[in-house]
Amino acid sequence: MARAHGARAQMALAFETVYGTPPASGYRTVPFASTTLGSEQPLIASELLGQGRDPLAPIKDAVTADGDVVVPIDVENFGLWLKAAFGQPTTTGTTPKTHTFQSGNWTLPSMAIETAMPEVPRYAMYTGCVCDQLSWQMVRSGLLTATARLVAQGESVAATTAAGTPTALALQRFGHFNGAITRNGTPLGNVISAEVTYSNGLDRIETIRSDGRIEGADPGMAALTGRVEVRFADTTLITQAIDGTPCELVFAWSLGANASFTFTAHAVYLPRPRIEIPGPQGIQATFDWQAAKATSPARMCTAVLVNTVATY
């Protein structure tokens, strides 16, 4: 008997033309580290009395399809997840191509994602997948990954694939060693770690349907938040927090002129943190920052991916 193993699992992705309708072709295999994407339908216990001490059979509740996908931040494949989070990019240049993603789009693309366990076999197609949140962390060492939180309309399981023969983009990963953070154009020093979370604030449209699925997931108010943990060496960030003025934070990774990823939060506001002295070790300060729409450019954030992919 074949048993499913994560090492053999596969994932294919394609953007939908019609929400909830998987395309017949155009799928790409995407690298991933783990996923909780799935569909569940809980049972509701019977509340009826007068039938003895033993309960009556439960009934089925509504279907919920969602989950997280942990993916590498790489040169080419990560553009698929940026498109899911921000919408269609503006692409310029010849070689390399520059793909610019901007916050504030009123509509977001939906995806069809198939997860495959070929040894069972089990091919689960999740349709109407919309990106609710995209987040990542910067540290000194380790593997650089991002987590995409998805809201799907539903799941269909088959014994054969519905993704056809997917194509694949090249896999060239960024590492933490390739990263840098700047504040108002100046390198931000003494940073221990940093976190970035972009949220689309999806609103599930939970209408009454015979299949128990949602009608859609509409983007609400976007939010860009994060955390910067620094060694307390100067009062630059403290002064900004007290003054209540915004700054521009840029998180960037580069593997050369033809391969880079830059994420810019245009107007970042810092809270005034508590400065504690926990003992004889170095003093650290943590800033749980929030971003807002800037005056120029008139948006909250911009993501720029440079590679050789013609279009997303």
PEJODA-V139530 format. One record per pair of residues at least 6 apart in sequence whose ideal C-beta (glycine too) atoms are under 8 Angstrom apart, sorted by the first residue. I is the first residue (numbers start at 1). J is the second residue. D is the distance in whole Angstrom. If there is no record, write none. Layout:
BEGIN
[[I/J/D] [I/J/D]]
END
This chain:
BEGIN
[[2/119/4] [2/120/6] [3/119/7] [4/117/4] [4/119/6] [4/120/5] [4/122/7] [5/119/7] [6/34/8] [8/117/7] [8/118/6] [8/119/6] [9/115/7] [9/116/7] [9/117/6] [10/29/6] [10/115/7] [10/116/4] [10/118/7] [11/29/7] [11/30/5] [11/32/5] [11/35/7] [11/69/8] [11/113/7] [11/114/7] [11/115/5] [11/116/7] [12/27/4] [12/28/7] [12/29/5] [12/30/7] [12/113/7] [12/114/5] [12/116/7] [12/161/8] [12/163/4] [12/166/4] [13/27/6] [13/28/6] [13/30/5] [13/80/6] [13/111/6] [13/112/7] [13/113/5] [13/114/8] [14/22/7] [14/23/5] [14/25/8] [14/26/5] [14/27/4] [14/28/7] [14/111/7] [14/112/5] [14/163/7] [15/23/8] [15/26/8] [15/83/7] [15/109/5] [15/110/7] [15/111/6] [15/112/8] [16/22/7] [16/23/6] [16/109/7] [16/110/5] [16/111/6] [16/112/6] [16/127/7] [16/128/7] [17/23/7] [19/110/5] [19/128/5] [19/153/7] [19/216/6] [20/110/7] [20/127/5] [20/128/4] [20/153/5] [20/154/7] [20/213/8] [20/216/8] [21/112/8] [21/127/7] [22/112/4] [22/125/6] [22/127/5] [22/162/6] [23/112/6] [24/164/7] [25/164/6] [27/112/8] [27/114/7] [27/163/4] [27/164/6] [27/166/4] [27/167/8] [28/77/8] [28/80/7] [28/166/5] [28/167/6] [28/168/6] [28/169/6] [29/166/5] [29/167/7] [29/168/5] [30/71/7] [30/77/6] [30/80/6] [31/71/7] [31/72/6] [31/74/7] [31/77/6] [31/171/6] [32/69/6] [32/70/6] [32/71/5] [33/70/4] [33/71/7] [33/72/7] [33/143/8] [33/145/6] [34/69/8] [34/70/5] [35/67/6] [35/68/7] [35/69/5] [35/70/7] [35/115/7] [36/67/4] [36/68/5] [36/69/8] [37/65/8] [37/66/7] [37/67/4] [37/68/7] [37/69/6] [37/113/7] [37/115/7] [37/126/6] [37/129/8] [37/150/6] [37/152/7] [38/65/7] [38/67/5] [38/124/8] [38/155/7] [39/63/6] [39/64/7] [39/65/4] [39/124/8] [39/126/7] [39/152/7] [39/154/7] [39/155/4] [40/63/7] [40/64/6] [40/65/8] [41/60/6] [41/61/6] [41/62/7] [41/63/5] [41/64/7] [41/212/7] [42/61/5] [43/58/4] [43/59/7] [43/60/6] [43/61/7] [44/58/6] [44/59/5] [44/60/8] [44/61/5] [45/55/6] [45/58/5] [46/55/5] [46/56/4] [46/57/7] [46/58/6] [46/59/7] [48/56/6] [60/212/8] [62/206/7] [62/212/5] [63/154/6] [63/155/8] [63/211/7] [63/212/4] [63/213/6] [65/126/6] [65/151/8] [65/152/4] [65/153/7] [65/154/5] [65/155/5] [65/213/7] [66/132/8] [66/149/8] [66/150/6] [66/151/5] [66/152/6] [67/149/8] [67/150/6] [67/152/8] [68/147/5] [68/148/7] [68/149/5] [68/150/7] [69/113/8] [69/147/7] [69/148/5] [69/150/7] [70/145/5] [70/146/7] [70/147/5] [71/77/7] [71/78/7] [71/81/6] [71/145/6] [71/146/6] [71/147/8] [71/148/6] [72/78/7] [72/143/7] [72/144/7] [72/145/6] [72/146/8] [72/171/7] [72/173/5] [73/136/6] [73/144/5] [73/145/7] [73/146/5] [73/173/7] [73/174/5] [73/253/7] [73/261/7] [74/171/6] [74/172/6] [74/173/5] [74/174/6] [75/170/7] [75/172/4] [75/173/8] [75/174/7] [75/255/7] [75/259/4] [75/261/8] [75/305/8] [75/307/5] [76/169/4] [76/170/5] [76/171/7] [76/172/7] [76/307/5] [76/308/8] [76/309/5] [77/169/5] [77/171/7] [78/146/7] [78/261/7] [78/305/7] [79/89/7] [79/99/6] [79/305/5] [79/307/7] [79/309/6] [79/312/5] [80/169/8] [80/312/7] [81/131/7] [81/134/6] [81/146/7] [81/148/5] [82/89/7] [82/99/8] [82/101/5] [82/134/8] [82/303/5] [82/305/6] [82/312/8] [83/89/6] [83/101/7] [83/109/6] [83/312/5] [84/108/7] [84/109/6] [84/111/6] [84/129/8] [84/130/7] [84/131/4] [84/134/8] [84/148/7] [84/150/8] [85/101/8] [85/108/8] [85/131/5] [85/133/8] [85/134/4] [85/148/7] [85/198/6] [85/200/7] [86/101/4] [86/102/6] [86/103/6] [86/105/6] [86/108/8] [86/198/8] [86/303/6] [87/101/7] [87/102/8] [87/105/4] [87/107/7] [87/108/6] [87/109/7] [88/105/8] [88/109/7] [88/312/7] [89/99/4] [89/100/6] [89/101/5] [89/305/8] [89/312/6] [90/99/7] [90/100/5] [90/102/8] [91/97/6] [91/98/7] [91/99/5] [91/100/8] [91/310/8] [91/311/6] [91/312/7] [92/98/5] [92/100/7] [95/258/7] [95/308/6] [96/257/7] [96/258/4] [96/259/8] [96/306/5] [96/307/6] [96/308/6] [97/306/7] [97/307/6] [97/308/6] [97/309/6] [97/310/7] [98/304/6] [98/305/8] [98/306/5] [99/304/7] [99/305/5] [99/306/8] [99/307/7] [99/309/7] [99/312/6] [100/302/7] [100/303/8] [100/304/5] [101/302/7] [101/303/4] [101/304/8] [101/305/7] [102/299/5] [102/301/8] [102/302/6] [102/303/8] [103/198/7] [103/222/6] [103/224/7] [103/299/5] [103/300/5] [103/301/5] [103/302/7] [104/222/7] [104/293/8] [104/299/5] [104/300/7] [105/219/8] [106/219/7] [107/219/8] [108/130/6] [108/131/7] [108/200/6] [108/219/5] [109/130/8] [110/127/8] [110/128/5] [110/129/6] [110/130/5] [111/129/4] [111/130/8] [111/150/8] [112/125/6] [112/126/7] [112/127/5] [112/128/8] [112/129/7] [113/125/8] [113/126/5] [113/129/5] [113/150/8] [113/152/8] [114/123/6] [114/124/7] [114/125/5] [114/126/7] [114/161/7] [114/162/6] [114/163/5] [115/123/8] [115/124/5] [115/126/7] [116/122/7] [116/123/5] [116/124/8] [116/161/6] [117/123/8] [121/159/5] [121/160/7] [122/157/6] [122/159/7] [123/157/7] [123/158/5] [123/159/7] [123/160/6] [123/161/5] [123/162/7] [123/163/8] [124/155/6] [124/156/7] [124/157/5] [125/155/7] [125/156/5] [125/157/8] [125/158/7] [125/162/5] [125/163/8] [126/150/8] [126/152/4] [126/154/7] [126/155/5] [127/152/7] [127/153/5] [127/154/6] [127/156/7] [128/152/6] [128/153/3] [128/154/7] [128/213/8] [128/214/8] [128/216/7] [128/217/7] [129/150/5] [129/151/7] [129/152/5] [129/153/8] [130/150/7] [130/151/5] [130/152/8] [130/200/8] [130/202/6] [130/217/4] [130/219/8] [131/148/6] [131/149/7] [131/150/6] [131/200/6] [132/149/5] [132/150/7] [132/151/5] [132/199/7] [132/200/6] [132/201/8] [132/202/4] [132/217/7] [133/147/8] [133/148/7] [133/149/4] [133/197/6] [133/198/7] [133/199/5] [133/200/7] [134/146/6] [134/147/7] [134/148/5] [134/149/8] [134/197/8] [134/198/5] [135/146/7] [135/147/5] [135/149/8] [135/195/7] [135/196/6] [135/197/4] [135/198/7] [136/144/7] [136/145/7] [136/146/4] [136/147/7] [136/195/8] [136/196/6] [137/193/7] [137/194/7] [137/195/5] [137/196/8] [138/144/8] [138/176/7] [138/179/5] [138/181/7] [138/191/8] [138/193/6] [138/194/4] [138/195/8] [138/196/8] [138/251/7] [139/176/6] [139/192/8] [139/193/5] [140/176/6] [140/192/8] [140/193/8] [141/176/6] [141/177/8] [142/176/6] [143/175/8] [144/173/7] [144/174/5] [144/175/6] [144/176/5] [144/179/7] [144/253/7] [151/202/5] [151/204/6] [151/214/8] [151/217/5] [153/213/5] [153/214/6] [153/216/7] [153/217/8] [154/211/7] [154/213/4] [156/162/8] [169/309/7] [172/255/7] [172/259/6] [174/253/4] [174/255/7] [174/261/6] [175/253/8] [178/253/5] [178/254/6] [178/255/6] [179/251/7] [179/252/7] [179/253/5] [180/187/7] [180/251/8] [180/252/5] [180/253/8] [180/254/8] [181/187/7] [181/188/5] [181/191/6] [181/194/6] [181/228/8] [181/249/7] [181/250/7] [181/251/6] [181/252/8] [182/188/6] [182/249/7] [182/250/5] [182/252/7] [183/236/8] [183/247/5] [183/248/7] [183/249/6] [183/250/8] [184/247/5] [184/248/5] [185/248/8] [185/250/8] [188/228/8] [188/230/8] [188/249/8] [189/233/7] [190/230/5] [190/231/4] [190/232/8] [190/233/5] [191/228/6] [191/229/7] [191/230/5] [192/229/4] [192/230/6] [192/231/6] [192/284/6] [193/227/8] [193/228/8] [193/229/5] [194/226/7] [194/227/7] [194/228/5] [194/229/7] [194/251/7] [195/226/5] [195/227/4] [195/228/8] [196/224/8] [196/226/5] [196/251/6] [196/263/7] [196/265/8] [197/223/8] [197/224/7] [197/225/5] [197/226/6] [198/222/7] [198/223/8] [198/224/5] [198/301/7] [199/222/7] [199/223/4] [199/224/8] [199/225/8] [200/219/5] [200/220/7] [200/222/6] [201/219/7] [201/220/3] [201/221/5] [201/222/6] [201/223/6] [202/217/4] [202/218/7] [202/219/6] [202/220/7] [203/217/7] [203/218/5] [203/219/8] [203/220/5] [204/214/5] [204/216/8] [204/217/6] [205/214/6] [205/215/4] [205/216/5] [205/217/7] [205/218/6] [206/214/5] [206/215/7] [207/214/7] [207/215/4] [209/215/7] [222/300/7] [223/290/8] [224/265/6] [224/290/7] [224/291/4] [224/300/5] [224/301/5] [225/288/7] [225/289/7] [225/290/5] [225/291/7] [226/265/8] [226/288/8] [226/289/5] [226/291/8] [227/286/6] [227/287/7] [227/288/5] [227/289/7] [228/237/8] [228/249/8] [228/286/7] [228/287/5] [228/289/6] [229/284/6] [229/285/7] [229/286/5] [229/287/8] [230/237/7] [230/284/7] [230/285/6] [230/286/8] [230/287/7] [231/282/6] [231/283/7] [231/284/6] [232/275/6] [232/282/8] [232/283/4] [232/284/6] [232/285/5] [237/270/6] [237/285/7] [237/287/6] [238/272/7] [238/273/8] [238/275/8] [238/285/7] [240/247/6] [240/270/5] [241/270/4] [241/271/6] [241/272/4] [241/273/7] [241/287/7] [242/272/6] [244/269/7] [246/267/4] [246/268/6] [246/269/5] [246/292/7] [246/294/7] [247/267/8] [247/268/5] [247/270/8] [248/264/7] [248/265/7] [248/266/6] [248/267/7] [248/268/7] [248/294/8] [249/264/7] [249/265/5] [249/268/5] [249/289/8] [250/262/6] [250/263/7] [250/264/5] [250/265/8] [251/262/7] [251/263/5] [251/264/8] [251/265/8] [252/260/7] [252/261/7] [252/262/4] [252/263/7] [253/260/7] [253/261/5] [253/262/8] [254/260/4] [254/261/8] [257/306/8] [258/306/7] [258/307/7] [258/308/7] [259/306/6] [259/307/6] [260/304/8] [260/305/8] [260/306/5] [261/303/7] [261/304/7] [261/305/5] [261/306/8] [262/303/7] [262/304/5] [263/301/7] [263/302/8] [263/303/5] [263/304/8] [264/301/6] [264/302/5] [264/303/8] [264/304/8] [265/291/4] [265/300/7] [265/301/5] [266/291/7] [266/293/8] [266/294/4] [266/297/6] [266/299/7] [266/300/6] [266/301/6] [266/302/7] [267/291/6] [267/292/5] [267/293/7] [267/294/4] [267/295/8] [267/300/7] [268/289/5] [268/290/7] [268/291/5] [269/289/6] [269/290/5] [269/291/7] [269/292/7] [270/287/5] [270/289/5] [271/287/6] [271/288/6] [271/289/7] [271/290/8] [273/285/5] [273/286/6] [273/287/6] [273/288/8] [275/283/7] [275/285/6] [276/283/8] [277/283/6] [291/300/5] [291/301/6] [292/300/6] [293/299/6] [293/300/5] [294/300/7]]
END
